[in-house]
């Protein structure tokens, strides 16, 4: 009998807790949707903090919230801002149930604001269907700015099918459109490296400049070292050769390899400026080694603390947290996670992110070159 009473009380407790949880979730949904409506119906410009708070509420909202927002999309005579706001919210939630309705709204609506939010939401939901949808839209438009925007979204999804189309981005003036190259190919990350390597010897000089720059300075792809060195020997354009020289210095796996490559180049180089560059770097090998030794001494390798500080930076897209602590606690084994952080940082979609991106690159580069027992891939 006592056992039965205990079981009975436990069952009642579980029921009460289940009901309490359901009530809390219902309240959370109600608050989130109420604030979303305020945002959608407001005729004033909403504060960044208010929009951020709505996004945080939606991110924490229980499963099923997307279905309730989809109902709101059917509001008779909904304004452009309402539709745009509700579609934006679906992108925050990322529930796949919203993908088909969002794609349909894109096809039916003529508003650039609403259509733009549809594309962004589809990209955030992700998956092959979303990727194919964005590719279909890309293939139907000739507008240069829109094509870049769609390719940027597809790159964020790391949808490989977009790579052949990105040649048009590589063909642009590297001084004027360098930021487009960085955003697209660095969001694609390592997925873009084989494609870019296939363009190292392209007949278009702009393509070669953009490819060498992104492989060497931004993606710091070590697998591109030999193809770049081979291209250096046959390259006629001095600008490209200079970029290759910088790239080879940056992506060398260790100081000994860097020294060997630069010595080979210096022995054969006829251009005075490039020869001086190689010589100066060779003269500074001792300083580079001393810097790496100093870096190694700062290390306090800790997976726990690395993951703690990494999480803060990742969640804030690189805005909050300490890159210095990430440097102290990381090893070369953390490189895949650091690359994901680089890609996440770029989702801020502005050139002010490039500095933070390079902070992560500096950590990756030094971790690769540093001599420590734990420094093995």
Steps between C-alpha positions, in 0.01 A plus 500: 500500500779742592670429170174566312457834681855604411445409135168688502659812650788480249250481215311804629828692537598417139159614373523827696852569371394421143207742528723764658758464220226524237361816665848657509557416135161642404585820685839522326333458161239762588762757601714432192205527261369812673836675459523375142162660426618828653803487274293410193231765558727783614532794263808629680854375464553236766811499718771243441465383861126439458551297181782307667276418798230366266757283324619360834139422603433327168820297521390366840137445401367142499441291191178599331557875512573505127154357426340783697702758306399335172137566597585868540635506145143436383372819669266675250653818353826450690741787443842463342666547839277236661586242237869589516503483882324163517730352235803638685374328816473169317865538407592550864313181599635297202217244510495303169119505510519864387710441188225411250268789602791747490599388150138538388479853643817589309336390175175687568631825650652793306646682801881508493507517882278195539677305226839581653384369839364188331842426350679563829256285693533215250879518537477497881266199497748333264504160336506384139149625419587849621828491308329390178240776546768769537689362200183521290455864599869570425470346154200720416652837588757709317509781757861519621425604859225242544721226358769583755243500784371157401849357455588639842205312653591180315859534620375537856312173448820352349294389200772374263280529190549877503878484447500504115291818508747675729748544215327831427597618849863398445507693172424830671754771584681373813548852632133591475328168574748318727235487774262297284771241434579474871137467610407234247806277502582531869142409591538195276819424692699188413225397256618779269870407502500235219297734276733793569809287440362411157506874417858576611622511138184656352557721194320793667742701717222617734407138563859407584540798733176427685573126521854541635386763750216294644697173508808655658379783721148393596451124473871438572469167319822293538393264220535792259870551578647283223256614226575861596875438492464339156300799377766739632759355264283563192309811609572812292300759694709653780193575713398136497854385571519734799173363637621144453817582692293638789269198485785250513641672806163485676397142421835328562450220755814588694796739502736250333267459203450876473875552497554231237234643266625858534861392440396327177312810386782737595753291308305535174320836538599784265255769612668722760187568709401134529859401569522756780174373651632145508834611645340710776278209603800265504693749711212503749477120541663527843241755612219276375640204695535714814141620462374142471700397806348786697156398376559141615591618851164677533310181430283348773333231297154422636214350296253611770602866499541501123142380452373751757659801328429362154128472579479866600671617183300266276164598646575871460643453145835615633379818672529386861772292659877484509710405198807514723361229730402294198861526389633392840276195539498369140718252310530406134236232568245778548547626144169359364307685772699819442414483130131473590541808718652688204196414290261598778670838542437580133124456542506855635540589130716809529863579433551585869491125561820449302720608790338243731533237227874565485530472878384141464734447205794617710415238763473227234829599337700515822350173627611331177855633515558471873717209611329319788445131583123547469533682168400212274196502272 
